[in-house]
């Protein structure tokens, strides 16, 4: 077992009202893609493209969560989860070309929320987790302002139809949806817009702002966004691209929320202002109750050939300038101090403008095997412990962090990687749908329940 760099965290290291939970996403776990009126999203379409998904995997069945809801709710109850973050399948709720309310889809999420409430688990619902209806993509998707307005309409319907949600998250990782889906073409919708993807960024943020307004009109629940952060490490901050890279990845979707402006560093290569209309930034910057932080690893800027998009995927370094010795199944470096520094950095950059923070995603993929009904995952356990310890350090430093949502409750369809990467604390045999609690599940359950005290 990899030895943690920091002491193993205890329940007493966190505030008494700190919430421990897990997170999932609809397309990754639900399956039942054509059941009960659900219609195609961009991920349904993208998954059929040759070579788009590793080994030709599809999400047709995934974890069959749609048909195994009660079993999975009982897993959460056994874990002792205090909160659960899930996402809504847009085309399961508003289906068909006319986007009519699909009662079967609404009823599924009502049963989910009611089941969580019955088990004393606070529901956190994400409105958009990358599964734009294909009908909207056919009209230009996030390259158009129309998508922002359609998201707000969906948010209003969801809040009106689904009672009992504790927290609404408007967008999940808009940076990655823009970058992976509209620059590098490794995610749906599979576009290569280059710096033209700046319009996608603005329309996603506008969709957030309009959705906040729509949700406020329907509910008194807390409202926020879940942003992706991958802070630069000092090793490459001397690079000429360093400030631009950091602004592009870490400030593009936060400065407009908390400062009402786009970071100046991106203006030379991504003139986003050309897409901004009067009043847009005021809509985007209205107050939110929660800032969700999704963190997995740090990643410094990488020089690219002249004329290419200035930031690429891959190659990471740790803060000491060398290659991180510990890596995940995705070959991502394990640098828990980067999470602590990210959290303290948000407070330093934005001050009192930062709302309460929740770690809405954090976790790691490793190769996990079930032997004789047991699934040991020491690498993941170490990763979780180290990053929870880093979170506790940030809290001790004065950052208002109120929750931690482990990614993920169970192994699932990991986007372009298909079923080759496992993030869950519950192992899923995708052939039989058998769920097996991993060692990390047992440890997390003990932590949440205070068995370490």
Secondary structure, 3 states (H helix, E strand, C coil): CCCCCCCCCCHHHCCCCCEEEEECCHHHHCCCCCHHHCCCEHHHHHCCCCCCCHHHCCCCCCCCCCCCHHHHHHHHHHHCCCEEEEECCHHHHEECCCCEECHHHHHHHHHHHHHHHHCCCEEEEEEECCCCEHHHHCCCHHHCCHHHHHHHHHHHHHHHHCCCCCEEEEEECHHHHHHHHHCCCCCCCCCCCHHHHHHHHHHHHHHHHHHHHHHHCCCCCEEEEEEEECCCCHHHCCCCCHHHHHHHHHHCCCHHHHCCCCCHHHCCCCCHHHHCCCCHHHHHCCCCCEEEEEECCCCCCCCCCCCCCCCCCCCCCCCCCCCCCCECCCCCECCCHHHHHHHHHHHHHHHHHCCCEEEEEECCCECCCCECCEECCHHHHHHHHHHHHHHHHHHHCCCCEEEEEEECCECCCCHHHCCCCECCCEEEECCCCEEEEEHHHHHHHHHHCCCCC
